[in-house]
Amino acid sequence: MIRILFVDDEADVLQGMRRTLREMRHEWTMEFATSGAAALEELAKTPADVIVSDMRMPGMDGWELLGEVKKLYPQTVRLVLSGHAEARSIMRAVGTAHQYLAKPCESGTLKAAISQTYRLRDLLSSDRLARLVGRVDTLPSAPKAFQEILACLQGPNASVADAAKIIGRDVAMTANVIKLVNSAFFGIRQPVSTADRAVAYLGLDTLGALVLGHGVFKSGVTTGVEGFSLERLWQHSLDVAAAARMVALSQKLPPMFDEAHLGGMLHDVGKVVFATRLAAGSDGPAVSAEDAFAQMEAHHAEVGAYLLGLWGFPNSIVEAVAFHESPSKAMAEGLSLPALLHIADRLVHQRNSQSSAAVRELEPGLLEALGLADRWPVWLAELDSLDSVQKPP
């Protein structure tokens, strides 16, 4: 049974939730609190799997409550359900809530959001990983990219195109900005899947407020995994995004172009979570550099998928990130997005290696099962000829 805590200072609202969600009582254990203080008392008795809180409440408001929940119960999924979406609240939401739902919210939408976030736990192999992801607010950017976006937004001739180009080359900025734009804050009907569209929708004023005024983007300087570099991850993600889009184009799969690129950018986002959370030193006993690297390699796919799912990314992207190391485990046929990312990742590894050893890292029998065994050298040649794969500044 999923344990859910609903928090709202209006008794009528809570009563309405009781009525509309009554049919879920066989699947959910639901508790209701009329204040932040009462919610914390309830959590102290029995932690919840999911908390759904209003934004504006007397005494302790929703953001303060969720901040405490994040600190005390990082494994709890944090959702906001509110009718207020002024700019200041948007900024405060970025680091405390996993998702924002706007009032009035249809019961079906609320049920789907809660069920989806909790189903994501099946991706994780331990509660420790849930706690690790739960402490993430925003992801750190590569230092050079961070300095570039600061300089761009502070310059007199800043443009949406320039900002989008910088953001689209950084894993963390891409994830952060797409998460925000697709939230109910903005009420977009069709989800945005590219950084340039997200930046165009936000506009420079809002983007500047996010970056300069509220620190939504941040630079990552140190990590907890020896040998890990955000700059190298930045370049590898760019290369895999370009390779995934190239393979989709080569195989004449235009509907997958944008998702292939986005999936390539985000496929290793779990490594960012591991490296930075281990650096923070708050996720359990210290581990050796070797063990930290082994944990990151073993669990980065599930951790990255879990984070993106909590942030409301499309299921197709979540699944692709989850299974990009083992696409046969995904419930998909043909050249699916998980298989596409797996192939793109291995193509990039081989292109950047001095031997053919990376070819053996392909999931055994994958290309043969897809009838694409003869395409590998063709893709590799096409990847070598790509001029659009950008290099670090």
C-alpha positions in Angstrom: 0.0 0.0 0.0 1.2 3.5 -0.9 1.1 5.8 2.1 0.2 9.4 1.0 -0.1 12.5 3.2 -2.2 15.4 1.9 -1.6 18.8 3.4 -3.9 21.9 3.0 -5.1 24.5 5.4 -8.6 24.5 3.9 -10.7 21.7 5.5 -13.1 21.8 2.6 -10.3 21.0 0.1 -9.2 18.0 2.2 -12.7 16.8 2.5 -13.1 17.0 -1.3 -10.0 15.0 -1.7 -11.3 12.3 0.6 -14.4 12.0 -1.5 -12.8 12.0 -5.0 -10.0 9.6 -4.0 -12.2 7.2 -2.0 -12.0 4.7 -4.8 -8.2 4.4 -4.2 -8.5 3.3 -0.5 -7.7 -0.3 -1.5 -4.4 0.8 -3.0 -3.5 3.8 -0.9 -3.3 4.6 2.8 -4.2 8.3 3.0 -3.7 10.7 5.8 -4.8 14.4 5.9 -3.2 17.3 7.7 -4.4 21.0 7.9 -0.9 22.5 8.6 2.8 22.1 8.0 3.3 21.4 11.7 0.6 18.8 11.8 2.1 17.2 8.7 5.5 16.9 10.4 4.0 15.4 13.4 2.2 12.8 11.2 5.5 12.0 9.4 7.3 11.6 12.7 4.9 8.8 13.5 5.0 7.1 10.1 6.9 8.4 7.1 5.0 8.7 3.9 5.8 7.5 0.4 4.4 10.6 -1.1 3.4 14.0 0.3 1.1 16.4 -1.6 1.0 19.9 -0.2 -0.7 23.2 -0.8 1.6 26.2 -1.4 0.1 29.0 0.7 -0.6 28.1 4.3 -0.4 30.1 7.5 2.5 29.6 9.7 4.7 27.1 7.8 4.0 27.4 4.0 4.2 24.6 1.5 7.8 25.3 0.5 9.0 25.4 4.1 7.3 22.1 4.8 8.7 20.4 1.7 12.1 21.7 2.6 11.9 20.0 6.0 10.6 16.8 4.4 13.5 16.8 1.9 15.9 17.1 4.8 14.3 14.6 7.2 12.7 12.1 4.7 14.6 12.4 1.4 13.0 9.2 0.1 9.5 10.7 0.2 8.2 12.0 -3.2 7.3 15.7 -2.9 4.4 17.1 -4.9 2.8 20.6 -4.8 -0.9 21.0 -5.5 -1.7 24.7 -5.6 -3.6 27.4 -7.4 -0.9 30.1 -7.0 1.9 30.3 -9.6 3.5 33.7 -9.2 7.1 34.0 -10.3 8.6 33.9 -6.8 6.8 30.7 -6.1 8.1 29.2 -9.3 11.7 29.9 -8.2 11.1 28.4 -4.8 9.6 25.3 -6.2 12.6 24.3 -8.3 14.7 22.9 -5.5 12.0 21.6 -3.1 9.2 19.9 -5.1 9.6 17.1 -7.6 6.5 18.1 -9.5 4.0 20.9 -9.4 0.3 20.3 -10.0 -2.1 23.2 -10.6 -5.5 23.7 -8.9 -8.1 22.9 -9.9 -6.7 19.5 -10.6 -8.8 16.7 -12.0 -8.8 13.6 -9.8 -7.5 11.5 -12.7 -4.5 13.8 -13.1 -3.7 13.6 -9.4 -4.0 9.9 -9.3 -1.8 9.5 -12.4 0.9 11.7 -10.9 1.0 9.9 -7.6 0.9 6.4 -9.1 3.5 7.2 -11.7 6.0 8.6 -9.2 5.6 5.7 -6.9 5.9 3.1 -9.7 9.3 4.6 -10.4 10.6 3.0 -7.2 10.5 -0.3 -9.0 13.5 1.0 -10.9 15.7 1.2 -7.8 17.5 -1.7 -6.2 17.7 -0.1 -2.7 16.1 2.5 -0.4 19.6 4.1 -0.2 19.3 5.1 -3.8 15.9 6.6 -3.2 17.4 8.7 -0.4 20.3 9.7 -2.6 18.1 11.0 -5.4 15.6 12.6 -2.9 18.3 15.0 -1.7 18.9 16.4 -5.2 17.5 19.9 -5.8 19.2 21.0 -9.0 22.0 19.4 -10.9 25.4 21.1 -11.2 26.7 22.2 -14.6 30.1 21.9 -16.0 32.1 24.9 -14.8 32.8 26.3 -18.3 29.2 26.0 -19.3 28.1 27.7 -16.2 30.5 30.6 -16.7 29.3 30.9 -20.3 25.6 31.2 -19.4 26.4 33.8 -16.7 28.4 35.9 -19.2 25.7 35.5 -21.8 22.9 36.6 -19.5 24.9 39.5 -18.0 25.9 40.8 -21.4 24.2 43.7 -23.1 23.5 41.8 -26.3 22.1 38.5 -24.8 19.8 36.6 -27.1 17.5 33.6 -26.7 19.5 31.8 -29.4 22.8 32.3 -27.6 21.4 31.2 -24.3 19.7 28.1 -25.8 23.0 27.1 -27.5 24.9 27.1 -24.2 22.1 25.4 -22.2 21.7 22.7 -24.9 25.3 21.7 -24.5 25.1 21.0 -20.8 23.5 18.0 -19.2 22.4 19.7 -16.0 21.0 22.9 -17.6 19.1 20.9 -20.2 17.5 18.7 -17.5 16.7 21.6 -15.2 15.2 23.9 -17.8 13.0 21.2 -19.5 11.8 20.0 -16.1 10.7 23.6 -15.3 9.0 24.4 -18.6 7.0 21.1 -18.6 5.7 21.7 -15.1 2.1 22.9 -14.5 3.5 26.3 -13.7 3.4 27.0 -17.4 0.4 24.9 -18.5 2.0 23.7 -21.7 -0.3 21.2 -23.5 2.5 19.5 -25.6 5.6 18.6 -23.6 8.8 20.3 -24.7 11.7 18.0 -25.5 14.4 20.3 -26.7 16.5 22.9 -24.8 16.0 25.6 -27.5 12.2 25.4 -27.3 12.3 25.5 -23.5 14.5 28.6 -23.5 12.4 30.3 -26.1 9.3 29.6 -24.0 10.9 30.9 -20.8 12.4 34.0 -22.4 15.5 35.9 -21.3 13.8 37.7 -18.4 12.6 34.6 -16.6 15.8 32.7 -17.5 17.9 35.5 -16.1 15.9 35.5 -12.9 16.3 31.8 -12.5 20.1 31.9 -13.1 21.2 35.2 -11.7 18.6 35.8 -9.0 17.7 32.4 -7.7 20.7 30.2 -8.5 18.7 27.5 -10.2 21.8 26.7 -12.3 25.0 26.1 -10.3 28.6 25.1 -11.1 29.9 21.8 -10.1 33.6 22.0 -9.2 34.3 19.0 -7.0 32.8 15.5 -7.0 32.9 12.5 -4.8 34.3 10.1 -7.5 37.9 10.2 -8.3 38.6 10.6 -12.0 35.0 11.8 -12.8 34.8 15.0 -14.7 31.7 17.0 -15.5 33.5 18.5 -18.5 34.2 15.0 -19.9 30.6 13.9 -19.2 29.4 17.1 -21.0 31.4 16.2 -24.1 30.4 12.5 -24.0 26.7 13.4 -23.7 26.9 15.8 -26.6 28.6 13.1 -28.7 26.0 10.4 -27.8 23.1 12.9 -28.5 24.5 13.6 -31.9 25.1 9.8 -32.6 21.6 8.9 -31.5 20.1 11.5 -33.7 22.4 10.3 -36.6 21.3 6.7 -36.2 17.6 7.7 -36.1 18.1 9.7 -39.3 20.1 6.9 -40.9 17.3 4.4 -40.2 14.6 6.9 -41.3 12.9 7.3 -37.9 12.0 11.1 -37.9 9.6 10.8 -35.0 12.5 9.8 -32.8 14.9 12.7 -33.7 14.2 15.0 -30.8 13.8 12.2 -28.2 17.0 10.6 -29.5 18.9 13.8 -29.0 17.4 14.5 -25.5 17.9 10.9 -24.4 21.5 11.0 -25.5 22.1 14.2 -23.5 20.6 12.7 -20.4 21.5 9.1 -20.6 24.3 9.4 -18.0 22.6 12.0 -15.8 22.6 9.4 -12.9 26.4 9.8 -12.9 26.1 13.5 -12.0 23.8 12.5 -9.1 26.2 10.0 -7.8 29.3 12.1 -8.1 27.8 15.2 -6.5 25.9 13.5 -3.7 28.9 11.5 -2.7 30.9 14.7 -2.7 28.3 16.2 -0.3 29.1 13.4 2.2 25.6 13.0 3.4 24.6 9.6 1.9 26.0 7.1 4.3 29.5 6.0 5.3 32.5 7.1 3.2 33.5 4.7 0.4 36.8 4.3 -1.4 37.3 5.9 -4.7 37.2 2.4 -6.4 33.9 1.5 -4.6 32.4 4.9 -5.5 33.2 4.5 -9.2 31.8 0.9 -9.1 28.6 2.1 -7.5 28.2 4.8 -10.1 28.8 2.5 -13.0 26.5 -0.2 -11.6 23.5 2.1 -10.7 23.7 5.3 -12.7 21.1 4.2 -15.2 18.4 3.4 -12.6 19.3 6.5 -10.6 19.1 8.8 -13.6 15.8 7.3 -14.7 14.3 7.7 -11.3 15.3 11.3 -11.0 13.9 12.2 -14.5 10.7 10.3 -13.7 10.2 12.2 -10.5 10.8 15.4 -12.4 8.0 14.5 -14.8 10.0 13.7 -17.9 8.1 11.6 -20.5 8.0 7.9 -19.9 9.8 7.2 -23.2 12.9 9.2 -21.9 12.7 7.6 -18.4 12.6 4.1 -19.9 15.4 4.9 -22.4 17.7 6.2 -19.6 16.8 3.2 -17.4 17.7 0.6 -20.0 20.4 2.2 -22.1 22.9 -0.2 -20.7 20.6 -3.3 -21.2 18.0 -2.5 -23.9 16.7 -6.1 -24.0 15.1 -5.5 -20.6 12.9 -2.8 -21.9 9.4 -3.7 -23.0 9.9 -2.5 -26.5 10.3 -4.0 -30.0 12.5 -3.0 -32.9 14.9 -0.2 -32.8 13.5 1.3 -29.7 14.8 4.4 -27.9 16.7 2.4 -25.3 18.4 0.3 -28.0 19.1 3.5 -30.0 20.9 5.1 -27.0 22.8 1.9 -26.3 24.0 1.8 -29.8 24.9 5.5 -29.9 26.8 5.2 -26.6 28.9 2.3 -27.8 29.5 4.0 -31.2 31.0 7.0 -29.3 33.1 4.8 -27.0 34.6 3.0 -30.0 35.2 6.1 -32.0 37.1 7.6 -29.0 39.1 4.5 -28.3 42.2 3.2 -29.9 40.9 -0.3 -30.4 37.8 -2.2 -31.3 37.3 -3.4 -27.7 34.2 -1.2 -27.3 32.3 -3.2 -29.9 32.3 -6.1 -27.4 30.4 -4.0 -25.0 27.3 -4.1 -27.2 24.6 -6.2 -25.7 25.2 -9.6 -27.2 23.0 -10.4 -30.2 21.3 -7.0 -30.2 22.2 -5.9 -33.7 21.6 -9.4 -35.1 18.2 -9.5 -33.5 17.3 -6.2 -35.1 18.7 -7.2 -38.4 21.2 -4.4 -38.3 24.5 -6.2 -37.9 25.8 -4.7 -41.2 25.0 -1.1 -40.2 27.7 -0.7 -37.5 30.5 0.3 -39.8 28.2 2.5 -41.7 27.1 4.3 -38.6 30.7 4.6 -37.4 31.7 6.2 -40.7 28.8 8.6 -40.5 29.6 9.5 -36.9 33.2 10.3 -37.9 32.0 12.7 -40.6 29.6 14.6 -38.3 30.7 18.2 -38.1 28.0 19.1 -35.6 29.5 17.3 -32.7 30.7 20.2 -30.6 33.9 20.3 -28.6 34.4 22.0 -25.3 35.3 25.7 -25.4 
